[in-house]
Amino acid sequence: GAGVSQSPSNKVTEKGKDVELRCDPISGHTALYWYRQSLGQGLEFLIYFQGNSAPDKSGLPSDRFSAERTGGSVSTLTIQRTQQEDSAVYLCASSLALILLSYNEQFFGPGTRLTVL
Amino acid sequence: GNSVTQMEGPVTLSEEAFLTINCTYTATGYPSLFWYVQYPGEGLQLLLKATKADDKGSNKGFEATYRKETTSFHLEKGSVQVSDSAVYFCALRGQTGANNLFFGTGTRLTVIP
């Protein structure tokens, strides 16, 4: 079946503009995750959704970042008033439902490369 | 807190050479440990995992053993191939909390014929 898809694959924007990044998880996956990979750094966890709910938003780097998920499927990550330090690859992953003390494999999308000029 | 430190790259090896990529971690409790691989132009894929001490994860000729006494999860392969050229990420999932992963910075491996 189809994997996790993300759009756009590349986005170039000017400093101060807002951007929206989209993630389509694997059908039936109730958990969804956003990560960021900045140049020379590992993947940084941003936020996760269980269904439409995001229990912990503390990983978002600033209040310019927000995310939502509707219908337990598609998620959008919005960055307002982009800054050059927001330039990174934004990865989305999905997995089956979270189960305490268990691990459901996360399947990653190809990412969106964001460049802020 | 949870964190992962892995060997800086890039690593360049000749085909059939032995590979080791070091990974150490800091975590509370008993985390699960993973190696992910990102081939050129593709998304991250789970390569192998180990969920408790002394477990050995293996896949595609790669192996890693969960060593709690040294807080390590080093990736090894006895004979690398050109097709193994990729970026390798060590990661952990904490014992509690969300299912999110903590990643190392990645190690780029290039295998030359």
Interface residues (C-beta under 8 A of the other chain):
Chain A: G3 V4 A31 Y33 Y35 G40 Q41 G42 L43 E44 F45 Y48 P55 D56 G59 L91 A93 S95 L98 L101 Y103 N104 E105 Q106 F108 G109 P110 G111
Chain B: V4 S32 Y36 E42 G43 L44 Q45 L46 K49 T51 F89 A91 R93 Q95 G97 A98 N99 N100 L101 F102 F103 G104 T105 G106
